[in-house]
Amino acid sequence: MSAFRFGVVRFPGSNCEQDVVAAIRWLGYQADYIWHQQTSLAGFDAVVLPGGFSYGDYLRCGAIARFSPIMAAVSSFAAAGRPVLGICNGFQVLTEAGLLPGVLLTNSGLKFLCQSVTLQVEPNVCQWLDWPEQTLLELPIAHLGGNYFCDAGTLAELESRGQIVLRYVLADGSRPAGGAAPNGALADIAGICNAAGNVFGLMPHPERVTDGLVGQQGGAFFQTIVRRMEAGAR
């Protein structure tokens, strides 16, 4: 097993942390849980905020979790340029904590969505995804609050700085005028990163298509972190 060690944060109401740990260990890396009341990330090489319903999604998704003691350490970890990955509810927590711009609103259809989606990799500065641009991926989603939104100025900055990492598209890679996002996300945004490229949030679940049972494309979301960190990114 690789010496590279992922930390997976557990908030009250998280329910995908076991999936993330299982996927990472299946790939041959170390993965351990971090309780939200801990205050240190010492010994970890990368941090994952998993999916679920932290604090029951009261107020807004991720709005209470952002105040958990561990988030101060996550913020410092991110500021140091270390890898931070937020999946689904983890993405929501990252926006509420100000580590990523924008907000995740309730799906436009007001219904929980659990389905596979087609995604297109955009030209981006994300350090932890090295799929060529325009690559099409098939990943599952499972959320009620995946409708990404930001103001016009922020959207323009995301576009110009290469911070939009993934967009929802139709199966043939097209984006109709009315949008391809099943949740109504602005500009079909499914995943973004910060300007430095080390904090990456996405609504789809790569950990669920890692071991080959229903797909393997999700493995790259973790493998690239390890490969680039071991090559000297840290």
Phi, psi and omega per residue, in radians:
M1 nan 2.454 3.117
S2 -1.105 2.644 3.095
A3 -1.381 -0.190 -3.124
F4 -1.127 2.338 -2.995
R5 -2.170 2.088 3.040
F6 -1.629 2.473 2.981
G7 -1.911 2.280 -3.105
V8 -2.019 1.989 -3.031
V9 -1.314 2.366 3.073
R10 -1.925 1.996 2.983
F11 -1.728 2.767 2.979
P12 -1.043 2.113 -3.110
G13 1.774 -0.167 3.018
S14 -1.070 2.470 3.094
N15 -2.417 0.137 3.122
C16 -2.041 0.083 -3.090
E17 -1.138 -0.579 3.123
Q18 -1.207 -0.623 3.083
D19 -1.096 -0.737 -3.125
V20 -1.150 -0.822 3.136
V21 -1.063 -0.769 -3.136
A22 -1.091 -0.729 -3.135
A23 -1.134 -0.783 -3.119
I24 -1.135 -0.742 3.130
R25 -1.176 -0.628 3.093
W26 -1.076 -0.590 3.114
L27 -1.319 -0.173 3.069
G28 1.754 0.282 -3.138
Y29 -1.960 2.823 3.063
Q30 -1.399 2.490 3.092
A31 -2.569 2.298 -3.134
D32 -2.395 2.662 3.139
Y33 -1.380 2.578 3.038
I34 -2.163 2.014 3.121
W35 -1.229 2.476 -3.007
H36 -1.095 -0.312 3.134
Q37 -1.542 -0.055 3.041
Q38 -1.234 2.779 -3.073
T39 -2.165 0.103 -3.105
S40 -2.348 2.540 3.055
L41 -2.008 0.364 3.139
A42 -1.014 2.340 3.110
G43 1.636 -0.111 -3.139
F44 -1.831 2.496 3.128
D45 -1.682 -0.401 3.132
A46 -2.668 2.682 -3.112
V47 -2.194 2.383 3.090
V48 -2.103 2.254 2.958
L49 -1.741 1.988 -2.990
P50 -1.502 3.103 3.107
G51 -1.381 2.980 3.129
G52 2.482 -2.648 -3.102
F53 -2.351 1.140 -3.065
S54 -0.929 2.250 -3.110
Y55 0.944 0.548 3.090
G56 1.207 0.230 -3.098
D57 1.032 0.462 3.098
Y58 -1.176 2.712 -3.011
L59 1.150 -1.462 3.017
R60 -2.506 2.759 3.126
C61 -1.024 2.130 3.104
G62 1.477 -0.101 -3.033
A63 -1.191 -0.530 3.117
I64 -1.572 -0.654 -3.121
A65 -1.035 -0.508 -3.129
R66 -1.068 -0.350 3.141
F67 -1.626 -0.014 3.100
S68 -1.074 2.517 -3.104
P69 -0.914 -0.627 -3.087
I70 -1.119 -0.388 -3.043
M71 -1.205 -0.447 3.044
A72 -1.122 -0.706 3.110
A73 -1.198 -0.669 3.103
V74 -1.090 -0.727 3.121
S75 -1.089 -0.754 3.112
S76 -1.155 -0.696 3.113
F77 -1.045 -0.793 3.132
A78 -1.147 -0.744 -3.128
A79 -1.101 -0.446 3.120
A80 -1.465 0.030 3.107
G81 1.481 0.220 -3.107
R82 -1.430 2.795 -3.079
P83 -1.268 2.188 3.037
V84 -2.244 2.161 -3.129
L85 -2.118 2.170 3.096
G86 -2.000 2.114 -3.093
I87 -1.929 2.147 3.081
C88 0.993 -1.867 3.103
N89 -1.036 -0.539 3.073
G90 -1.115 -0.648 3.050
F91 -1.103 -0.765 3.122
Q92 -1.061 -0.732 3.125
V93 -1.113 -0.715 -3.133
L94 -1.102 -0.651 3.104
T95 -1.245 -0.706 3.137
E96 -1.151 -0.539 -3.141
A97 -1.454 -0.065 3.133
G98 1.379 0.187 3.105
L99 -1.446 -0.302 3.003
L100 -2.378 2.563 -3.117
P101 -1.371 2.788 3.074
G102 1.580 -2.939 -3.091
V103 -2.653 2.687 3.060
L104 -1.838 2.006 -3.122
L105 -1.673 2.990 3.053
T106 -1.070 2.466 3.129
N107 -0.891 2.503 -3.068
S108 -1.037 -0.532 3.121
G109 -1.500 0.003 3.123
L110 1.038 0.488 3.128
K111 -2.252 2.575 3.029
F112 -1.186 2.304 -3.128
L113 -1.925 2.238 3.081
C114 -2.356 1.734 -3.019
Q115 -2.882 2.958 3.022
S116 -1.519 2.558 3.123
V117 -2.305 2.721 3.038
T118 -1.715 2.335 -3.117
L119 -2.153 2.600 3.040
Q120 -2.053 2.327 3.088
V121 -1.356 2.213 -3.133
E122 -1.655 2.810 2.980
P123 -1.077 2.127 -2.971
N124 -2.622 2.900 3.134
V125 -1.782 0.125 -3.120
C126 -1.047 2.249 -3.121
Q127 -1.362 -0.290 -2.935
W128 -1.937 0.375 3.071
L129 -2.564 2.060 -3.075
D130 -2.040 0.411 2.978
W131 -1.124 2.453 3.069
P132 -1.075 2.593 3.112
E133 -1.042 2.570 -3.088
Q134 1.318 0.042 3.008
T135 -1.083 2.388 3.090
L136 -1.743 2.327 -3.138
L137 -2.145 2.640 3.038
E138 -2.043 1.962 -3.139
L139 -2.311 2.706 3.095
P140 -1.499 2.620 2.963
I141 -2.090 2.727 3.080
A142 -2.766 1.561 -3.074
H143 -2.779 2.784 3.018
L144 -1.880 -0.406 -3.078
G145 -2.124 1.150 -3.117
G146 -1.991 0.228 -3.062
N147 -1.457 1.585 -3.065
Y148 -1.183 2.407 3.117
F149 -2.556 2.528 2.991
C150 -2.688 2.960 3.131
D151 -1.350 2.961 -3.048
A152 -1.068 -0.683 3.137
G153 -1.119 -0.749 3.127
T154 -1.142 -0.720 3.116
L155 -1.058 -0.746 3.122
A156 -1.071 -0.692 3.111
E157 -1.168 -0.750 3.110
L158 -1.019 -0.756 -3.138
E159 -1.135 -0.862 -3.032
S160 -1.235 -0.501 -3.093
R161 -1.656 0.015 3.131
G162 1.231 0.578 -3.112
Q163 -1.616 -0.141 3.033
I164 -1.469 2.017 -3.028
V165 -1.679 -0.759 -3.088
L166 -2.322 2.449 3.020
R167 -2.185 2.591 2.970
Y168 -1.272 2.377 3.059
V169 -2.410 2.960 3.014
L170 -1.326 2.980 -3.051
A171 -1.009 -0.498 3.140
D172 -1.566 0.087 3.125
G173 1.556 0.035 -3.110
S174 -1.516 2.790 3.063
R175 -2.200 1.825 -3.124
P176 -1.163 2.812 -3.101
A177 -0.987 -0.592 -3.125
G178 -1.433 -0.028 3.131
G179 1.719 2.585 3.123
A180 -1.819 -0.189 -3.093
A181 -1.229 2.173 3.134
P182 -1.181 -0.323 -3.103
N183 -1.777 0.010 3.135
G184 1.499 0.212 -3.058
A185 -0.976 2.404 3.106
L186 -1.002 2.289 3.099
A187 0.968 0.430 3.111
D188 1.049 0.525 -3.065
I189 -1.319 2.186 3.104
A190 -1.948 -0.360 -3.136
G191 -2.831 2.473 -3.137
I192 -2.384 2.903 3.031
C193 -2.280 2.959 3.058
N194 -1.371 3.031 -3.073
A195 -1.095 -0.536 3.135
A196 -1.368 -0.304 3.098
G197 1.466 0.100 -3.096
N198 -1.775 -0.179 3.063
V199 -1.956 2.079 -2.992
F200 -2.237 2.160 3.094
G201 -2.152 2.429 3.119
L202 -2.582 2.611 3.121
M203 -1.415 -0.666 3.109
P204 -1.123 2.864 -3.039
H205 -1.922 1.602 3.124
P206 -1.165 -0.468 -3.099
E207 -1.136 -0.314 -3.099
R208 -1.530 -0.134 3.111
V209 -2.280 1.082 -3.066
T210 -2.111 -0.680 -2.984
D211 -1.572 0.049 3.073
G212 1.601 -0.144 3.138
L213 -1.129 -0.748 3.082
V214 -2.203 0.029 3.137
G215 2.770 2.885 -3.111
Q216 -2.280 -0.003 -3.062
Q217 -1.107 -0.438 -3.105
G218 -1.187 -0.389 -3.106
G219 -1.045 -0.579 -3.095
A220 -1.101 -0.456 -3.126
F221 -1.163 -0.414 3.094
F222 -1.781 -0.665 -3.095
Q223 -1.122 -0.640 -3.125
T224 -1.153 -0.650 3.082
I225 -0.993 -0.865 -3.105
V226 -1.125 -0.830 -3.081
R227 -1.040 -0.788 -3.086
R228 -1.306 -0.611 3.081
M229 -1.164 -0.744 -3.128
E230 -1.228 -0.368 3.107
A231 -1.441 -0.085 3.051
G232 2.133 0.108 3.139
A233 -1.131 -0.405 3.136
R234 -1.672 nan nan
